[in-house]
Amino acid sequence: MEFIMMGLIFVLVVVFFTMVPVGLWITARFSGLKISMASLVAMRFRRVSPSKIVNAMIKSHQAGIHIATNDLESHYLAGGNINQVVDALIAAERANIDLSFEQAAAIDLAGRNVFEAVQVSVTPKVINTPTIAAVAKNGIEVKVIAKVTVRANIERLVGGAGEETIIARVGEGIVTTVGSSETHAEVLENPDNISQTVLNKGLDSGTAFEILSIDIADVDVGRNVGAELQRDQAEADKNIAQAKAEERRAQAIALEQENRAKVVEAESEIPLAIAQAFKEGNLGVMDYYNLQNIKADTKMRQSISNDEADLDGK
């Protein structure tokens, strides 16, 4: 019986220390937090990790920032990162940035790194654009690489566009500026015109950043796009002309074959006409004989002329 009582007491002790985080409560007390042991036990029943809540509260308390326990619990249950939120609030406090817990929690739940946002708000960030190709009015391609210095805008982090939008807008501004230049030499001589034109467009509206400066890192001359287009157009015109010439040649061959067929058809009617002339008495034997002599003489002359032409060709 005594053994059973000892076992029961042991089980109760294990359950007590499992459900009641005594060590965490002691740590909180020594850190100056007034939190009851019942609250820690209630957190377990609400499926909240007491250690994460208490550690975050200790961190904020040491920094002099008051955060209600219920706010941390609700943010934890919503799937937020309470450590990141507390770190952001501490960094904002040190940098004299007005940031409330509600704002930080909203930014965190929106999927942004709120601590990194505060850091970018304090220390501006440089975004490198990829190589952007644009064509001046003289047809010469210009390749530009820009460096965009931005600072996070805390108020627009929720719902504001990200870095991809900034890069896309800067690229659009570069293409517009280069495309409006008369020659590529103007762009090479004054690359700062690109920066001024792009900055004046207010590209950071609706984004989570504020553009501080746009610096042109590199400008190179690319292809002669105008010449390539002219060459391609000339090649296309040549192909069209060749196609039309081939069409005319085919029509001429067809017409020649049609005329030959008519000649053959007409020649086939000659014997019938001669026979009819004999019957009607319009053609005599001597006339027919003279006609055959003329044909033979014509054939001989054609043969001789062909032979002379072959000799001249040699």
C-alpha positions as CSV (number, residue, x, y, z in Angstrom):
1,M,0.0,0.0,0.0
2,E,2.8,2.4,0.8
3,F,4.5,1.5,-2.5
4,I,1.3,2.4,-4.4
5,M,1.0,5.8,-2.5
6,M,4.6,6.6,-3.3
7,G,4.0,5.8,-7.0
8,L,0.8,7.9,-7.0
9,I,2.7,10.8,-5.4
10,F,5.4,10.5,-8.0
11,V,2.9,10.5,-10.9
12,L,1.3,13.6,-9.4
13,V,4.6,15.4,-9.1
14,V,5.5,14.6,-12.7
15,V,2.1,15.8,-13.9
16,F,2.4,18.9,-11.8
17,F,5.9,19.9,-13.2
18,T,4.7,19.0,-16.7
19,M,1.6,21.2,-16.6
20,V,3.1,23.9,-14.4
21,P,6.2,25.5,-15.8
22,V,7.7,26.3,-12.4
23,G,11.2,27.1,-13.8
24,L,9.7,29.5,-16.4
25,W,7.6,31.2,-13.7
26,I,10.8,31.7,-11.6
27,T,12.7,33.1,-14.6
28,A,9.8,35.5,-15.2
29,R,9.8,36.6,-11.6
30,F,13.5,37.3,-11.5
31,S,13.2,39.3,-14.7
32,G,10.6,41.6,-13.1
33,L,7.5,40.2,-14.9
34,K,4.4,39.9,-12.8
35,I,2.8,36.8,-14.3
36,S,0.9,34.2,-12.3
37,M,1.5,30.5,-12.4
38,A,-2.2,30.0,-13.3
39,S,-1.7,32.1,-16.4
40,L,1.1,29.9,-17.5
41,V,-1.0,26.8,-16.9
42,A,-3.9,28.4,-18.8
43,M,-1.6,29.0,-21.8
44,R,-1.0,25.3,-22.1
45,F,-4.7,24.7,-22.2
46,R,-5.0,27.3,-24.9
47,R,-2.3,25.5,-26.9
48,V,0.1,28.4,-26.5
49,S,3.8,27.8,-25.8
50,P,4.4,29.5,-22.5
51,S,8.2,29.7,-23.1
52,K,7.8,31.7,-26.3
53,I,5.4,34.1,-24.7
54,V,7.5,34.6,-21.5
55,N,10.8,34.9,-23.4
56,A,9.2,37.6,-25.7
57,M,7.8,39.4,-22.7
58,I,11.1,39.3,-20.9
59,K,12.9,40.7,-24.0
60,S,10.3,43.6,-24.4
61,H,10.3,44.3,-20.6
62,Q,14.1,44.6,-20.5
63,A,13.8,47.1,-23.4
64,G,11.2,49.1,-21.6
65,I,8.4,48.2,-24.0
66,H,5.1,47.2,-22.5
67,I,3.2,44.5,-24.5
68,A,0.0,42.8,-23.1
69,T,0.2,39.1,-22.7
70,N,-3.2,38.7,-24.5
71,D,-1.8,40.5,-27.6
72,L,1.2,38.2,-27.8
73,E,-1.0,35.1,-27.4
74,S,-3.5,36.2,-30.0
75,H,-0.6,37.0,-32.5
76,Y,0.9,33.6,-31.7
77,L,-2.4,31.8,-32.3
78,A,-2.8,33.7,-35.6
79,G,0.4,32.2,-36.8
80,G,2.6,35.2,-36.3
81,N,6.3,35.3,-35.3
82,I,6.2,37.0,-31.9
83,N,10.0,37.1,-31.5
84,Q,10.3,38.9,-34.8
85,V,7.6,41.4,-33.8
86,V,9.3,42.1,-30.5
87,D,12.7,42.5,-32.1
88,A,11.2,45.0,-34.6
89,L,9.5,47.0,-31.8
90,I,12.8,47.2,-29.9
91,A,14.7,48.3,-33.0
92,A,12.1,50.9,-33.8
93,E,12.2,52.2,-30.2
94,R,16.0,52.6,-30.4
95,A,15.8,54.3,-33.8
96,N,12.9,56.7,-32.7
97,I,10.6,55.2,-35.3
98,D,6.9,55.3,-34.4
99,L,5.8,51.7,-34.6
100,S,3.0,50.2,-32.6
101,F,2.4,46.5,-31.8
102,E,-0.7,46.5,-34.0
103,Q,1.3,47.8,-37.0
104,A,4.1,45.3,-36.4
105,A,1.7,42.4,-36.0
106,A,-0.1,43.4,-39.2
107,I,3.1,43.6,-41.2
108,D,4.2,40.2,-39.8
109,L,0.9,38.5,-40.7
110,A,1.1,40.1,-44.1
111,G,4.1,37.9,-44.8
112,R,6.8,40.5,-44.6
113,N,9.8,40.4,-42.3
114,V,9.0,43.3,-40.0
115,F,12.4,43.3,-38.3
116,E,14.1,43.6,-41.7
117,A,11.7,46.3,-42.6
118,V,12.7,48.4,-39.6
119,Q,16.3,47.8,-40.4
120,V,15.8,49.0,-44.0
121,S,13.9,52.0,-42.7
122,V,17.0,52.9,-40.5
123,T,19.7,51.8,-43.0
124,P,18.6,52.3,-46.7
125,K,18.9,49.3,-49.0
126,V,20.5,49.2,-52.5
127,I,18.6,47.3,-55.2
128,N,20.6,46.3,-58.3
129,T,18.6,46.2,-61.5
130,P,19.4,43.7,-64.2
131,T,20.9,44.9,-67.5
132,I,18.1,46.9,-69.2
133,A,18.4,47.3,-72.9
134,A,16.8,50.3,-74.7
135,V,17.1,51.8,-78.2
136,A,17.7,55.5,-79.0
137,K,16.0,57.2,-81.9
138,N,19.1,56.6,-84.1
139,G,18.6,52.9,-83.8
140,I,21.6,52.2,-81.5
141,E,20.9,49.9,-78.5
142,V,22.1,51.1,-75.0
143,K,22.5,48.7,-72.1
144,V,22.0,50.3,-68.6
145,I,22.6,48.9,-65.1
146,A,21.2,51.0,-62.2
147,K,21.5,51.0,-58.5
148,V,18.3,52.0,-56.6
149,T,18.6,53.2,-53.0
150,V,15.4,52.7,-51.1
151,R,14.1,53.1,-47.6
152,A,11.3,51.1,-46.2
153,N,8.0,53.0,-45.6
154,I,6.5,51.5,-42.5
155,E,3.0,52.9,-43.2
156,R,2.9,51.3,-46.6
157,L,4.4,47.9,-45.8
158,V,0.9,46.3,-45.6
159,G,-0.5,46.2,-49.1
160,G,2.5,48.0,-50.7
161,A,4.3,46.6,-53.7
162,G,7.7,45.0,-53.3
163,E,11.2,45.2,-54.9
164,E,10.0,43.6,-58.1
165,T,7.7,46.5,-58.8
166,I,10.5,49.0,-58.1
167,I,12.8,47.2,-60.5
168,A,10.1,47.0,-63.2
169,R,9.2,50.7,-62.9
170,V,12.9,51.8,-63.0
171,G,13.4,49.6,-66.1
172,E,10.4,51.3,-67.7
173,G,11.7,54.7,-66.9
174,I,15.1,53.9,-68.4
175,V,13.6,52.5,-71.6
176,T,11.5,55.7,-71.9
177,T,14.4,58.0,-71.3
178,V,16.7,56.3,-73.7
179,G,14.0,55.9,-76.3
180,S,13.3,59.7,-76.3
181,S,17.0,60.5,-76.8
182,E,18.0,61.5,-80.4
183,T,21.2,59.6,-80.3
184,H,22.9,57.1,-78.1
185,A,25.7,59.5,-77.6
186,E,23.4,61.8,-75.6
187,V,22.8,59.0,-73.1
188,L,26.5,58.2,-72.9
189,E,27.4,61.8,-72.3
190,N,24.8,62.5,-69.7
191,P,23.7,59.3,-67.9
192,D,22.5,61.4,-65.0
193,N,19.6,62.5,-67.2
194,I,18.2,59.0,-66.8
195,S,18.3,59.3,-63.0
196,Q,16.6,62.6,-63.0
197,T,13.9,61.6,-65.4
198,V,13.1,58.3,-63.5
199,L,13.1,60.1,-60.1
200,N,10.6,62.7,-61.4
201,K,8.1,60.0,-62.3
202,G,7.4,59.2,-58.7
203,L,8.0,55.5,-59.1
204,D,7.7,54.6,-55.4
205,S,4.0,55.5,-55.2
206,G,2.0,52.5,-54.0
207,T,5.1,50.6,-53.0
208,A,6.5,49.7,-49.6
209,F,9.6,51.7,-50.2
210,E,10.7,55.3,-50.7
211,I,13.2,55.8,-53.4
212,L,16.1,58.0,-52.2
213,S,18.3,57.9,-55.3
214,I,18.8,56.2,-58.6
215,D,22.5,55.9,-59.7
216,I,23.6,54.6,-63.1
217,A,26.2,52.0,-62.5
218,D,27.1,51.1,-66.1
219,V,26.2,52.2,-69.6
220,D,27.3,50.2,-72.6
221,V,26.5,50.4,-76.4
222,G,24.8,47.3,-77.8
223,R,23.6,46.3,-81.2
224,N,22.7,48.6,-84.1
225,V,19.1,47.7,-84.0
226,G,18.1,50.2,-86.7
227,A,20.6,48.7,-89.2
228,E,19.4,45.2,-88.4
229,L,15.8,46.2,-88.9
230,Q,16.7,47.8,-92.3
231,R,18.6,44.7,-93.3
232,D,15.8,42.4,-92.3
233,Q,13.3,44.7,-94.2
234,A,15.6,44.6,-97.3
235,E,15.8,40.9,-97.1
236,A,12.0,40.6,-96.8
237,D,11.6,43.0,-99.8
238,K,14.0,40.9,-101.8
239,N,12.1,37.7,-101.0
240,I,8.9,39.4,-102.1
241,A,10.4,40.6,-105.3
242,Q,11.8,37.1,-106.1
243,A,8.4,35.5,-105.4
244,K,6.7,38.0,-107.7
245,A,9.3,37.4,-110.4
246,E,8.9,33.6,-110.1
247,E,5.1,34.1,-110.4
248,R,5.6,36.1,-113.6
249,R,8.0,33.5,-115.0
250,A,5.5,30.7,-114.3
251,Q,2.8,32.7,-116.1
252,A,5.1,33.3,-119.1
253,I,5.9,29.6,-119.3
254,A,2.2,28.7,-119.1
255,L,1.4,31.2,-121.8
256,E,4.2,29.8,-124.1
257,Q,3.0,26.3,-123.6
258,E,-0.5,27.4,-124.4
259,N,0.6,29.1,-127.6
260,R,2.6,26.0,-128.6
261,A,-0.4,23.9,-128.1
262,K,-2.4,26.2,-130.4
263,V,0.4,26.0,-133.1
264,V,0.4,22.2,-132.9
265,E,-3.4,22.2,-133.2
266,A,-3.2,24.6,-136.2
267,E,-0.5,22.5,-137.9
268,S,-2.6,19.4,-137.5
269,E,-5.3,21.0,-139.5
270,I,-3.0,21.8,-142.5
271,P,-3.1,18.3,-144.2
272,L,-6.9,18.4,-143.9
273,A,-7.0,21.8,-145.5
274,I,-4.6,20.7,-148.4
275,A,-6.8,17.6,-149.0
276,Q,-9.9,19.8,-149.1
277,A,-8.2,22.2,-151.5
278,F,-7.3,19.3,-153.9
279,K,-10.9,18.1,-153.9
280,E,-12.3,21.5,-154.6
281,G,-9.6,22.2,-157.3
282,N,-8.1,25.1,-155.6
283,L,-4.7,23.5,-155.4
284,G,-2.8,21.8,-158.1
285,V,-0.1,19.2,-158.1
286,M,2.6,21.7,-159.1
287,D,1.4,24.1,-156.4
288,Y,1.8,21.4,-153.8
289,Y,5.2,20.5,-155.2
290,N,6.4,24.1,-155.0
291,L,5.1,24.3,-151.4
292,Q,7.1,21.3,-150.4
293,N,10.2,22.8,-152.0
294,I,9.7,26.0,-150.0
295,K,9.4,24.1,-146.8
296,A,12.5,22.0,-147.5
297,D,14.5,25.2,-148.4
298,T,13.3,26.9,-145.2
299,K,14.3,23.9,-143.1
300,M,17.8,23.8,-144.7
301,R,18.4,27.5,-144.1
302,Q,17.4,27.1,-140.4
303,S,19.8,24.2,-140.0
304,I,22.6,26.2,-141.5
305,S,22.0,29.2,-139.3
306,N,22.0,27.0,-136.2
307,D,25.3,25.4,-137.2
308,E,26.9,28.9,-137.7
309,A,25.6,30.0,-134.3
310,D,27.2,27.0,-132.7
311,L,30.5,27.8,-134.4
312,D,30.4,31.4,-133.2
313,G,29.6,30.2,-129.7
314,K,32.7,28.1,-129.7
